[in-house]
Structures are given as structure tokens and as C-alpha cells.
Amino acid sequence: MRLRWWQNIRWRLALGSVIVALLSSSLLALTAILVIGYYYNVDQQSRISSLATDRAQSVGLVYDHNKSILDGNASDTAQARLKKVLTNQTTLLVLSIRAVSKNAFTQNNAGSEHLYLFLNAQGKLVYPSGMTRGNAFNVIQSFLNVQDPTHPNADQARLKVAITSALHGHGEGGVFGHQTPVDASMPFYVAPIFANEHESGTPPTVIGAVIVTPFSNAIPGFVVTVGIAVLVATPIIAILVAAVAIFYSRTITRPLAKLTTASRVLASGDYDARVSVDGPGELGELAHTFNDMAIQLKKDVDELRRQEVWRRELIMNITHDLATPLTAIAGLGEALVDGINQSHEEYEATGRIIVRETLRLRRLVQDLHVMAKVEAGALQPKPKPLRLAVLVDEILAVLVTEFERQQVEPVNAISYSFPALEVDPDMLTRVFANLCNNALNYTPSGGMITIDATQQGNMAVVSVTDTGSGIPEEALPRIFDRFYRADNARQSKTGGSGLGLAIVQAIVAVHGGSVWAENTPDGGARISFTLPLQHTGAQHALTQPLLQTQK
């Protein structure tokens, strides 16, 4: 399946990283602008408050000085000059304001950045009169010339409250417009102007108020600079993040691509596919897990193939092993029906052959039944304590006819004082019977088959040794495989099914032991296996094992 580019994890990771970077940069920039704007507004409000208070105090001092001249506390010339220009108290206030404003303008050659509006004690604008400059003045002037005082707007209402508070002797500030970090709001402050403020014994009197607000409502330059820097830096950061994300994603996508390729090779039937991904972390662990899975899968497939080979061999061997005795039985039966055998001796010989071939079929069926139990895991031993030497004597007594027919001498070399075993008597009988029959098939006349046992810890090592020609070296690893025959021609002649040693291995394994084969220095073969001894301290009596004979 071909993936589209937006479905590729590399581009999805890059796109996600860019989005996260943009959001992070935007949030960081917005936070910085909010903090800068907040502290700028706080600083501007504090500065305007200080300017308004200083200007009000300066006007109050000049007013008190001029009033003292009028009261005769100066020379007659100064008093006469002042009286020419003064007609009432308001004119004295305006004169004081002008003097202070002229002095402030002289000190600030570049001009003031703030608008100062002066009101008398009745809240009427007295200075400057008829002046218009900037939005701030228009807003304030519009309030001062409200045609319908009963419906002022929000800015006018705030200013009116501040002026009323100042005329009652309490300075108050506020803003025109909505205060946000990038808005067009302007702070203002209204400070009261006191007369007799510095004279002891006389209470100060409010003679007016001063309103201070900036001329311009423009966004501060450093806030604009920050915004431009953010706009320029954001796409640069996004590009850098995308490049880093694409480069970093290759460390993820490249191992995944190798895994995908190896998976396709594995799916095609090549179970030798492996992934070489070095490095720690989840991807390295995934690669190692994939390799372990491939190894296990190869083992399972090899086992399935081996099972298939065994199944085919089973069919061929069963067909062959069944065909031979059945053919013999059918031929001999037809001879009996046709009356070919006339004498009593011939009838007896024919009967013995039929019985032998029937027993051969029975052994084959029993072997197949045991192997079916092994495959199903239903081979469950019933261990009992028994004396090994006694059991071997009984088995050899049953097989004595076979030994005599092939002129082979059986030898039981196991001591009667050998420790008792904890095994299933019937299964162990089957083991010795199979091993003796197998040894008889390969031991020539005049030979000998010896059964011996030694103790190794809590296990007994039992050996069945013959004096035959031994087992070919290339056959030693496979003689316990099902249906394997080291000598097919001879095994077919003697009637073996090829399951005897496989059954021995299965029975020994369910008892917790192991079995192996080797050649003796004298040229014969030895098959040895281990079985558990009876637990020390067992207090029950040993009974003689009952011999289970084949019918």
C-alpha cells in the first residue's frame, strides 16, 4: 500500500512540530506583549499622576505668591503692576497658570508631550482657551462642551467623576477608551490645586484642578518593535523546527522502513530476514523483538516442515509395514482355503506364520497408539517403587524365546541390592522390551546383550549394550527420530516399525530422564538412559512388579 505524503510519519511529525512551535511562539509573544503593555500602562499612569501633582503644587505656590503681593506684602510698584492685569480671582488663577506653564515650556525646549488643562473651582476650563491639539484634547473638550449633560458617554463620565473628586480635594485618575496592551487608550489624571497649602494656621482651599493626559494615543515604540520581532522570528523558528523535526524523524522512520522491508521479505517466505538496528530505546528493542520473532518463526516453520516429512514417512512406512503382514496373511489364508496344505505340520507352520504376522500388526498399532499419546501430551506415568533387577529378570524371561532363536545370550548385570526406582512399571517394561528387540536385530549369533545400571546422585543410569557392529556415526544423532532406520533393508526384514527408540525417548522424558546412544570400544552399541531413584526414607514395602506381556 502506497502512503500519501500527509500520511507519512515524517511529514506528520514535522507538521505537528511546526504547529506546536507556532503556538508556543505566539503564546510567548502574546504573554510578553501583555506583560510589557501592563507595566507600561502602570508606569505611564504613575508618571502622569506625578506630573499632575507637581504642576498643581507649582500653580498653588505661584497663586499664593501673587495673592500675597495683592495683600500688600510686596513693594508698591509690584502691587500696582499686578493690579492692572487682575480684575477678579479667576484672572489671578489664570495668571499663575500662565506663569508656571511658560516656565515649564522654557525648561522643556522640545515641548511637552502631555496636555495640561486647568479648571477653576467651578469646573470651568480657564486655560488654555480655544486650543485644540490631538485626540486627547478633543475628547476632553467635547466633555467640557457637553450639550446634553444627562447622557454623557463612558469617557466623559469617568472624567466627570475624576474632576468632581479633585474639586473636593482628592486627586483621581483613569483612562480614555478600553485599556489593552495594543489599544488606543490614554491615561489621565486630575489633581486639585490648593491655595494656602503651605501656610500654617490656614486651611488649604481648592481653587481649581489640573487635568493631565498624553497628546498621542499611539502604541509605544518598543511594543511595536516586539510585535515586529515576533512576526519575523515566528516563521524563522517554524522553518528551523520543521528542519529539525524532519531530520529527527529520520531516526524513527528509517528503522521503521527497515522493519517494513524485513516484514515483507518475511511474508514472502524468506524466514532468514533480519533487521540490523543499533541503538538503545524502543526502536532497538522492537528490532531485537522482531529478530527473535523471525528466529522463532523459522524454528516453527522448520518444525512444521519436519512434521510434514514425518507425516509422509509415516504414511509410507505404515503402508509398507501393513502391506507386508497383510499380504502374507492373505496369501496363507487363501492357501488354507484352497487346501494346498495337506499335512498337519504344514497347517501348524502356516498358523504360526499367520500368528507372527498378526502380532507384528498388533505391535505396530500399539506403537502408533503410544506415539499418538506422546503427540497429544497424554502420556502420563503412574510411578511406583520397584526393584530394577527383578523387573529385568522378568522381561528377559519373556524374551528368552527370541534370544534362543537368534542364539544371543542375555545378561542381567544389575545387582539385587541396587536402590529402588520410582517409575511406571508398565512403561519401563515397554522401554526394556523395545531396547532388547532393537539390540537383537543388530546382534549376530553368538553375541551377547547386557543390561547394567549405576547410581549417579538421585538418578539411576541404565544401559543396554550389545556386541553387534555398532551404529554408524552419521546415524547417532537421528536414531531416536520417528521412523528413522539406520539399516532400512535389515529393519524391514526384521519387521521393525521405526518407532521403538522414539517411544523409549518419550517414556524416559516423561519420567524426567534423558536417553542417548553411543558405540562401545569393542564395536558394539550402547543405549543409556536415566531414571529417578525412590525417595530416601520411603517406608512402604516393595512389591514384585506384575509383568505385562504382549498378547
GUTIVO-630379 format. One record per residue (C-alpha): z, x negated, y negated. Coordinates in steps of 0.1 Angstrom, whole numbers, plus 5000, padded with zeros to 4 digits. Each point is the difference from the previous one (the first is absolute). Layout:
<tivos>
ZXY
...
</tivos>
This chain:
<tivos>
500050005000
499049864966
502650034973
499150074964
501149764974
502850234987
501350045035
500349625004
503749894998
499049704978
498650224972
502750265005
502649734995
498249864970
499650354984
503650085007
501249684985
497950054969
501450354995
503649885005
499349714976
498650234973
502850245004
502649724998
498349844970
499750344982
503650095007
501249654989
497950024968
501250364992
503649895006
499549704977
498450224973
502750265002
502849744997
498249824972
499350334982
503550125004
501649694986
497449984972
500950354989
503749935002
499549684980
497850184974
502550284996
502849754995
497949814975
499150314980
503650115000
501149664986
497250014973
501050354989
503649914998
499449684980
497650184976
502550284995
502849764992
497849804976
499050324981
503750104999
501149674985
497350014973
500850364993
503749914995
499149714978
497750214977
502650274999
502749754989
497649904971
499750364989
503850035001
500449714975
500849725023
497249784986
498649894967
498850264975
496549865001
499750055038
501650354997
497650104973
496949885019
501150185032
500650334981
496550004987
498550035035
502750235015
500050374994
502150125030
501749895032
496850025020
498249774976
502949755005
499550025038
496349954997
500549714977
502349845025
497650065029
497149854981
502049694992
500949955036
496550075013
498449764974
502449735011
499350065037
496350004994
500349674981
501949845029
497450125025
496749874987
498050145029
501450354992
502350225021
499050135034
502250304996
500050314977
503150074980
500450354986
503050084978
501550354995
502650124975
503250185009
498050335002
497649865026
497049984976
497649715001
500649784969
498249675010
497249935004
498450314985
496350075008
499749715024
498050045033
499749725025
499550045038
500950275024
503749964996
499950094963
497850305007
502450135026
503049964978
498150134969
499050315020
503650075008
501049954964
497350254989
500650255028
498650334989
501950205027
503449845004
501050265026
497449865026
500149624998
498349805028
502049785024
499649684979
501050184968
503050165017
501249665012
499549854965
501850294984
503049965022
500249634992
499750064963
502750265000
502349765020
499349724975
500850214970
503350085016
500749635002
498949925036
496849805008
497850135028
496749895016
497350145023
496349985007
496950184990
497850115030
500849945037
501649675008
498249825028
499149635005
496450054989
500250304977
499550044962
503750094993
501749854970
503849954996
501750094968
503549974986
501750184971
502949824983
502350154973
500249834965
503549984987
501349964965
503449844994
500049875035
501549664990
502550134975
503650035012
501850324992
496850214995
498550185030
496349925006
497550274990
496650075017
497449984973
496950005022
498549885033
497349755010
497550065028
498549705018
497150025024
497149765010
496750044982
498049965032
500550185033
497749755019
501049875034
501849664998
497749715005
501949855029
499950335019
496250014995
499849635012
502050095031
497750295008
496949794996
501649735022
500750265026
496550134999
498549655004
502549885026
499950315023
496449965012
500549635004
503150065021
498150265020
497249765007
502449725010
502050245022
496850135017
498949645007
503349905014
500250335021
496549945014
500949645009
503350105015
498550295019
497849755018
503149865017
500450355015
496550125005
498849675016
502550015029
499350385003
496349935003
500749745027
502050265018
497350264997
497449765013
502249905029
500750375008
496250075001
499549715024
502950125021
498550355000
496749875012
501649875032
500749644991
503749975006
500149634991
499950094963
502949854979
501049994964
500949684982
502250094971
502449744989
502950074977
503350195000
500450364991
498950345014
496349905003
500949695021
502250215021
497350265004
497549735010
502449875026
500750355013
496250065002
499649685020
502850105023
498450345005
496749845008
501649775025
501850295016
496950215000
498049735016
502749975027
499950385005
496250005002
500049715024
502650185021
497950324999
497049805011
502049845028
501250345010
496450125001
499149705022
503050085023
498950365001
496549905011
501449765025
502450275012
497150245007
498049735017
502949875021
501250355010
496550105009
499649695021
503550025015
499650365008
496549985013
500849735026
502850185020
498450344995
496749875014
501949855030
502050325005
496950224998
498049785024
502749985025
500650384997
496350065007
500249775030
502950205014
498250334994
496849875017
502049875030
498849654997
503449865010
500550085036
503049805011
503650044991
500249654986
497050074976
501750324988
503249814993
498149724981
498250264980
503250184992
501749684989
497249924976
500150354985
503849964995
499649664984
497450124976
502050314992
503149784992
497749794979
499050304980
503650114998
501149664986
497250024974
501150344989
503749884998
498949704979
498150224976
503050234998
502349724991
497649864974
499750354985
503850004996
499949664984
497350114975
502050314991
503349814997
501550225028
501049715023
503850044998
502149785024
503250125016
502049685003
502549955027
501949705013
498549855031
499949685021
496749834996
500049825034
500650325019
497250184982
497649715007
500850015037
499250375002
496749954982
499049725022
500950205031
497650284989
497249754993
500649805032
496950155016
497849884971
501549665002
499449985037
496550134998
499149724975
502249745017
502049934969
503749925001
502350194976
503249814988
502950164982
501749704982
502450224980
503749945008
502150305010
502649884974
497550034972
501450234972
499050365001
497250134978
500050314977
496550155008
498250305013
499849945038
496850205005
498249824972
501149665012
498850095035
496650074985
500049674982
500749795032
497550215020
497349944974
500849624997
500149965038
496750195005
498449794973
501349675015
498850115035
496550054987
499849634988
502149825027
498149875030
501250035036
502849775008
501250014964
503450114986
501350244973
503449924986
502250234979
502749824980
502450074971
502149804976
502450104973
499549924962
502750144979
500250385005
496550015014
498649935035
496849815004
498250135031
496949815014
497450095026
498149685011
497149975024
498249715016
496550114991
497449834979
501750104967
498750194970
497149864979
501249874967
497750224980
501350315019
503749934994
500250174966
498250325013
501450065035
502450274986
497250194983
499050335016
497249985025
499649634995
499149825033
500049625002
497750035031
498150334999
498349955033
503249935019
502050264982
497450275008
500149895036
503850025003
500050344982
502049914968
499850234970
500649734974
503150194987
502749845021
501049724977
499650234969
502550235016
502349715007
499949904964
500750364988
503050045023
501549674991
499550074963
501950345001
502949815016
500149764970
498549715019
496849794999
497549895025
497749695002
497749825025
499649635007
498649775026
502349785021
499549635004
499150055037
497150224991
501450355005
500850274974
503450114987
500650334982
503550024984
501850274981
503450064985
502450295006
503550084985
503149925021
502750255005
502650014972
503049785007
503150195010
498250305016
502550165023
497850235021
499049915035
496549905008
498150225024
497149895022
496750104983
498050265017
496649885009
497250214985
497149965024
496450104993
498950285022
</tivos>
